[in-house]
Amino acid sequence: MRYDSPRHSTGLPRLFLLIALLAPAFVAQGAPDMVVVGYGGDGQKAQDEAFFKPFAAEDGKPIIQSEYNGEMARIRVMADTGHVDWDLVQIEGPDLVRGCESGLFERLDWQRIGGRDRLVDDAAQECGSAALVWGVALAYDADRLQSPPTSWADFWDLEKFPGKRGLRKRAVYNLEFAVLADGVPVGEVYKVLASPGGVDRAFAKLDRIKSQIQWWEAGAQPAQWLAAGDVVMTSSYSGRVAAAHRAGRNLDLVLPGSLYGMDYWAIIKGSRHAQRAERLIAFANRKEPQLAYIQRIPYGPTNRDAAAALDAEQARWIPATPQALAASLPMDVEFWVDHGEELEERFNAWAVR
């Protein structure tokens, strides 16, 4: 989770801060064309081929691309000063919620974009439209386990499946998986975590396997650890496991009980290309471009028809199919916006004990 930086005092120090934050965007200043900003890497390359290039050809104007690491402070400066050099940005769910409440993003006209009904649940927000669905699932090496795990309860079963487990070194994801392993139904996970004693229950469950946990901090580590035999099973981003499988490793996922969330497209308040940005969102929400995206990187489509059209091999890796969504847990963004900081602090203290 990322958290907004506090506002700074007025005067020369604030002026210098504004200059420093805006400097990387000067290349786009005054650009006559729309600037789209993402997280770079293979994900943005796939977006470029599936969305940006075809849209630019259809719309008749080029698109300028840039990359960032999700710095909300830079977006805040643009919205606050009116010097908006970016137009459309990819952003995480909690940051979208906070930014929308703070007036950093434009409200979307969903009638003009094409409507909410064609998208999966939670994809259509007041200030954002989901760019992709990511999933975190239980992953294992199918060559090593004759009897594969089927649930988070199996992940916690050290007698049936002895050996090291991989988990992300964060509270987020792990608290959800812990209460699922403790028998809480998918639909009641956040109700339990928000209730008195719910978080204590999750940490008590984590205590039971703490000695066997190997903590991962980079998305590439889980698949690497499985391939090397360092862990018996691990939580992992679904796309990473799919990529390793395509590369020849017999890794597999347990999608029921997986956690899924979304990154969003958001238009910065004051964008000079807001209407064109909405047209790009509408284009990216179509079935055909989303299927083209899936061919390049295995992250979930947000269009219901695209999700339903995936073949069996594609669907086994995607958290956004109707079958997977029915048995998976959507991340409660509001829960983590409200409680994330305190829970991460508690987790960090617990992890080092």
C-alpha positions in Angstrom: 0.0 0.0 0.0 1.1 3.5 -0.7 0.2 6.5 1.5 -0.1 10.1 0.6 2.7 12.4 1.7 1.6 15.2 4.2 1.1 18.6 2.8 4.1 21.0 3.3 4.2 24.5 4.6 4.0 27.4 2.3 6.9 29.6 1.2 10.2 29.0 -0.6 10.7 25.4 0.6 7.3 24.5 -0.9 8.2 26.2 -4.1 11.4 24.2 -4.3 9.4 21.0 -3.6 7.0 21.8 -6.5 9.9 22.3 -8.9 11.6 19.1 -7.8 8.4 17.0 -8.2 7.4 18.5 -11.5 10.9 18.4 -13.1 10.5 14.8 -14.4 7.3 15.8 -16.2 8.7 18.8 -18.0 9.4 16.6 -21.0 5.7 16.4 -21.5 4.9 20.0 -20.6 3.1 21.7 -23.4 2.7 18.5 -25.3 -0.2 18.7 -27.8 -0.9 15.0 -27.3 -2.3 13.0 -24.4 0.3 11.6 -21.9 -0.5 8.2 -20.4 1.6 7.1 -17.4 2.0 3.5 -16.2 4.3 1.3 -14.2 6.5 0.3 -17.1 8.0 -3.1 -17.8 6.2 -6.0 -19.6 2.8 -4.8 -18.3 3.1 -1.4 -20.1 4.5 -3.1 -23.2 1.4 -5.3 -23.3 -0.8 -2.2 -22.9 1.0 -0.4 -25.6 0.4 -3.2 -28.1 -3.2 -4.0 -27.1 -4.5 -0.6 -26.2 -2.4 2.4 -26.9 -1.2 1.8 -30.5 -4.6 0.5 -31.8 -6.4 3.4 -30.1 -4.0 6.0 -31.5 -4.6 4.6 -35.0 -8.3 4.6 -34.6 -8.4 8.1 -32.9 -6.0 9.6 -35.4 -3.5 11.1 -32.9 -0.4 9.8 -31.2 -0.1 9.0 -27.5 2.9 10.0 -25.4 3.9 7.4 -22.7 5.8 7.8 -19.5 6.5 5.7 -16.4 6.3 6.2 -12.7 6.4 4.3 -9.4 3.0 5.4 -8.1 4.1 8.7 -6.5 1.0 10.4 -5.3 2.9 13.5 -4.3 3.7 14.3 -7.9 0.0 13.9 -8.9 -1.1 16.1 -6.0 1.2 18.9 -7.1 -0.2 18.8 -10.6 -3.8 18.9 -9.4 -3.1 21.6 -6.8 -1.2 23.9 -9.1 -3.1 23.4 -12.3 0.1 22.5 -14.2 -1.1 19.1 -15.3 1.5 17.5 -17.6 0.1 14.0 -17.3 -3.4 13.0 -18.4 -4.2 9.4 -17.7 -2.4 7.4 -15.0 -2.5 3.8 -13.8 -3.0 3.7 -10.1 -3.6 1.3 -7.2 -7.1 1.0 -5.6 -6.4 2.6 -2.2 -4.6 5.6 -3.9 -7.6 6.0 -6.2 -10.0 6.2 -3.3 -7.9 8.7 -1.4 -7.2 10.7 -4.5 -10.8 10.9 -5.6 -11.9 12.0 -2.1 -9.1 14.7 -2.2 -10.2 16.0 -5.6 -7.1 14.9 -7.5 -8.9 13.0 -10.2 -11.8 13.8 -12.6 -15.1 12.1 -12.1 -15.8 9.8 -14.9 -18.9 10.1 -17.1 -19.9 6.4 -17.3 -22.6 7.0 -19.8 -20.1 8.4 -22.2 -17.5 5.7 -21.5 -20.0 3.0 -22.3 -21.6 1.9 -19.0 -20.7 0.0 -15.9 -22.6 -3.2 -16.6 -20.2 -4.7 -19.1 -17.4 -4.7 -16.4 -16.7 -7.0 -13.5 -17.7 -6.0 -10.0 -15.7 -3.1 -8.5 -14.1 -2.2 -11.9 -16.2 0.9 -12.4 -15.5 3.6 -9.8 -16.4 7.2 -9.5 -12.9 8.4 -10.5 -11.4 5.3 -12.1 -11.9 2.4 -14.4 -10.1 -0.8 -13.8 -7.1 -1.4 -16.1 -6.5 -5.0 -15.0 -7.3 -7.6 -12.4 -4.4 -9.0 -10.5 -4.5 -12.1 -8.3 -2.5 -13.5 -5.4 -3.0 -17.3 -5.1 -1.5 -20.4 -3.6 1.2 -21.7 -5.9 3.1 -25.0 -5.9 5.4 -27.2 -8.0 3.2 -29.9 -9.6 6.3 -32.1 -10.1 7.1 -32.2 -6.4 3.7 -32.8 -4.9 1.9 -36.0 -5.7 -1.1 -34.8 -3.8 -1.6 -31.1 -4.6 -3.0 -28.6 -2.1 -6.5 -27.4 -2.7 -7.0 -24.7 -0.1 -5.2 -22.4 2.4 -6.1 -25.0 5.1 -3.6 -27.3 3.2 -1.1 -24.4 3.2 -1.2 -24.4 7.0 -1.1 -28.2 7.3 2.6 -28.9 8.2 2.0 -32.6 8.7 0.5 -33.3 5.4 2.8 -30.9 3.5 6.0 -30.6 5.5 8.5 -27.9 4.4 8.9 -24.2 4.0 6.1 -21.8 2.9 6.5 -18.5 1.1 4.5 -15.5 2.1 4.8 -11.8 1.3 6.4 -9.8 4.0 3.3 -7.6 4.5 0.1 -7.7 6.5 -2.0 -7.3 3.4 -2.8 -10.7 1.8 -1.6 -12.7 4.8 -4.3 -11.7 7.3 -6.9 -12.7 4.7 -5.3 -16.0 3.9 -4.9 -16.8 7.7 -8.6 -16.5 8.4 -9.5 -18.4 5.3 -7.2 -21.2 6.6 -9.0 -20.9 9.9 -12.3 -21.8 8.3 -13.8 -18.4 7.6 -15.9 -18.4 4.4 -14.7 -16.1 1.5 -17.7 -13.8 1.9 -17.1 -13.2 5.6 -13.3 -12.5 5.7 -13.4 -8.8 6.1 -16.3 -8.9 8.4 -14.2 -11.2 10.7 -11.1 -9.0 10.4 -13.1 -5.9 11.3 -14.7 -7.5 14.3 -13.3 -7.5 17.8 -10.6 -10.2 18.0 -10.6 -10.8 14.2 -7.1 -9.5 13.6 -5.9 -11.4 16.8 -7.3 -14.5 15.3 -5.4 -14.0 12.0 -2.1 -13.4 13.8 -2.7 -16.5 16.1 -3.1 -18.6 12.9 0.1 -17.1 11.4 1.9 -18.0 14.6 1.3 -21.7 13.9 3.5 -21.7 10.8 5.8 -18.8 11.5 8.8 -21.0 12.0 8.3 -22.4 8.4 7.7 -19.1 6.6 10.2 -17.7 4.1 9.2 -14.1 3.4 9.2 -12.7 -0.1 9.5 -9.0 -0.9 9.7 -9.0 -4.7 7.1 -10.5 -7.1 9.6 -12.6 -8.9 10.8 -14.5 -5.8 7.9 -17.0 -5.2 8.2 -18.7 -8.6 12.0 -18.7 -8.3 11.8 -20.3 -4.9 9.4 -23.0 -6.1 11.7 -23.7 -9.1 14.7 -24.0 -6.8 12.9 -26.2 -4.2 13.4 -23.6 -1.5 9.7 -23.7 -0.5 6.9 -26.4 -0.8 4.3 -23.9 -1.7 3.9 -20.1 -1.6 1.5 -17.2 -2.1 2.3 -15.6 -5.5 1.0 -13.2 -8.1 -0.8 -15.4 -10.6 0.8 -13.8 -13.6 4.3 -14.7 -12.3 3.4 -18.3 -12.0 1.8 -18.3 -15.4 5.0 -16.9 -16.9 7.1 -19.5 -15.2 4.8 -22.2 -16.5 5.1 -20.9 -20.1 8.9 -20.9 -19.6 8.8 -24.7 -18.9 8.4 -25.0 -15.1 5.4 -27.2 -14.1 4.1 -24.7 -11.6 0.4 -24.5 -10.8 -2.1 -22.4 -8.9 -5.1 -22.9 -6.5 -7.4 -20.2 -7.6 -10.3 -20.9 -5.2 -9.6 -18.7 -2.1 -7.2 -16.4 -4.0 -7.3 -12.7 -3.4 -7.8 -10.4 -6.3 -7.7 -6.6 -6.8 -7.4 -4.1 -9.5 -5.3 -1.3 -10.8 -7.2 1.6 -12.3 -7.1 4.2 -15.0 -7.6 7.7 -13.5 -7.6 11.1 -15.2 -5.8 13.8 -13.3 -7.9 16.8 -12.3 -7.4 19.6 -14.8 -6.2 17.4 -17.7 -6.3 19.2 -21.0 -7.1 15.9 -22.7 -9.8 14.6 -20.3 -12.3 13.7 -23.1 -9.7 11.9 -25.1 -8.6 10.0 -22.0 -12.2 8.9 -21.5 -12.2 7.6 -25.1 -9.1 5.6 -24.4 -10.7 4.1 -21.3 -13.7 3.2 -23.3 -11.5 1.6 -26.0 -9.5 -0.4 -23.4 -12.8 -1.6 -21.8 -13.8 -3.4 -25.1 -13.7 -7.2 -25.3 -11.3 -7.4 -28.3 -8.5 -5.2 -27.0 -8.7 -7.0 -23.6 -8.3 -10.4 -25.3 -5.3 -9.0 -27.2 -3.8 -7.9 -23.8 -4.3 -11.3 -22.3 -2.4 -12.9 -25.1 0.6 -10.8 -24.1 0.5 -11.0 -20.3 -1.7 -13.2 -18.1 -3.6 -10.7 -16.0 -7.3 -10.6 -15.8 -9.6 -8.7 -18.1 -12.2 -6.4 -16.6 -14.7 -6.9 -19.4 -17.2 -9.6 -18.5 -17.4 -10.9 -22.1 -13.7 -11.0 -22.5 -13.4 -13.0 -19.2 -16.0 -15.4 -20.4 -14.3 -15.9 -23.8 -11.0 -17.2 -22.4 -10.0 -20.7 -23.3 -9.3 -23.3 -20.7 -5.5 -22.8 -20.8 -5.9 -19.0 -20.4 -8.6 -19.3 -17.7 -6.5 -21.5 -15.4 -4.2 -18.5 -14.7 -6.7 -15.6 -14.7 -8.4 -14.4 -11.5 -11.2 -12.7 -13.4 -13.1 -15.6 -15.0 -16.6 -16.1 -13.8 -15.6 -19.4 -12.2 -12.6 -17.9 -10.4 -14.5 -14.8 -9.2 -17.2 -16.9 -7.7 -14.7 -18.6 -5.4 -12.2 -15.8 -4.8 -11.9 -12.9 -2.4 -12.1 -9.3 -3.7 -9.7 -7.1 -1.8 -11.6 -4.7 0.4 -9.9 -1.4 -0.5 -11.8 0.6 2.1 -10.6 -1.8 4.8 -7.0 -1.3 3.9 -7.4 2.4 3.5 -8.8 2.7 7.0 -6.6 0.1 8.8 -3.6 -0.5 6.6 -1.0 1.6 8.3 -1.7 0.3 11.8 -1.9 -3.3 10.6 1.4 -3.1 8.7 3.1 -1.6 11.8 1.7 -4.5 13.9 2.8 -7.0 11.3 6.3 -5.7 11.2 6.6 -5.8 14.9 5.3 -9.4 14.9 7.5 -10.6 12.1 10.8 -9.7 13.9 9.8 -11.3 17.2 
